[in-house]
């Protein structure tokens, strides 16, 4: 997606478990704009977590987590790399730790496991220069700028359940929600 595309994102659909047979949030969002969204699973593996993931999950640097690596497509073109990390104690033995599509997506499976995602996760957005492998995957020129959105999601009981690191080529706009203070 180019920076002149008009796109106001809403994280809520990505945090809401899907009903049986319901399309994933990205496919639904893009279809509503007359576009075609998809994703390709690149890998599911146990790995050492990057520092922000270690800190959020409160794990030691040598403790492994499960990561699902995906290539996000818009109209057949790669627009994002998305790596979603899960604590081993939650993911081990589940579809989160196995190659293949998860019906309803990870958020639906987490809810089925008793980890309903919170409504307002912390999101961190940073600008970066794409690495060589990111340039290859996203068909970008060397040293291209990218946005890196990191979403830290807890369950409604406060337990850290997912960190998604999304490296994207598109422009983002956000609407902020005003909270009432008691």
TIKOLRO-337668 format. One record per residue (C-alpha): residue in three letters; x, y, z. Coordinates in steps of 0.5 Angstrom, whole numbers, plus 500, padded with zeros to 3 digits. Layout:
# residues N
ALAXYZ/...
//
This chain:
# residues 182
UNK500500500/UNK503507498/UNK503513503/UNK497516499/UNK492510501/UNK487513505/UNK487507511/UNK484509518/UNK486502522/UNK482499528/UNK486494532/UNK479492535/UNK477487530/UNK484484531/UNK483483538/UNK476480537/UNK475472537/UNK472470530/UNK465466530/UNK466459526/UNK466460519/UNK468468519/UNK473471515/UNK480473519/UNK480481520/UNK485483515/UNK481479509/UNK474483512/UNK478489513/UNK481489506/UNK474487503/UNK470492506/UNK475497502/UNK474493495/UNK481490496/UNK483483497/UNK487481503/UNK491475505/UNK497472508/UNK502467508/UNK505463514/UNK513463513/UNK515459519/UNK512457526/UNK518455531/UNK521456537/UNK526461538/UNK529466543/UNK525472544/UNK527479542/UNK528484548/UNK522487548/UNK518480548/UNK523478554/UNK521484558/UNK513483557/UNK513476558/UNK518477564/UNK522471561/UNK530470562/UNK534471555/UNK535464554/UNK528462555/UNK524460548/UNK518462546/UNK514460540/UNK513465534/UNK509465528/UNK512469522/UNK507471516/UNK507475510/UNK501480509/UNK499481502/UNK494486499/UNK492485492/UNK497479492/UNK503484494/UNK507483500/UNK506489505/UNK507487511/UNK512482515/UNK508480522/UNK511476527/UNK507474533/UNK510471539/UNK507467545/UNK509464551/UNK511457551/UNK507455557/UNK501458553/UNK503455546/UNK506449547/UNK502443545/UNK497448541/UNK496450534/UNK500456536/UNK506452536/UNK504448529/UNK505450522/UNK498451519/UNK492456519/UNK489457525/UNK481457524/UNK479464527/UNK486466528/UNK490466534/UNK486471538/UNK480466537/UNK484460539/UNK487464545/UNK480466547/UNK478458547/UNK484457551/UNK482462557/UNK486468555/UNK481473552/UNK485479549/UNK484485553/UNK481491549/UNK486496549/UNK493493548/UNK499497548/UNK502499541/UNK509502540/UNK510505533/UNK517506530/UNK520508524/UNK526504521/UNK530502516/UNK528495513/UNK534490513/UNK536486507/UNK531480508/UNK525485510/UNK527489503/UNK527482499/UNK520480502/UNK517486501/UNK520488495/UNK523494497/UNK529498495/UNK535498499/UNK535502506/UNK527503505/UNK524506511/UNK519502514/UNK514502520/UNK515497526/UNK508497530/UNK509492536/UNK503490539/UNK503488547/UNK497484548/UNK495482555/UNK489477557/UNK483481560/UNK486478567/UNK492481566/UNK497476563/UNK501477557/UNK499473552/UNK502475545/UNK507480542/UNK506482535/UNK512485531/UNK509488524/UNK514491519/UNK510495514/UNK510499508/UNK504503509/UNK501509512/UNK498509518/UNK492513521/UNK490512528/UNK483514532/UNK484515539/UNK479513544/UNK478517550/UNK477514557/UNK473516562/UNK476517569/UNK473516575/
//
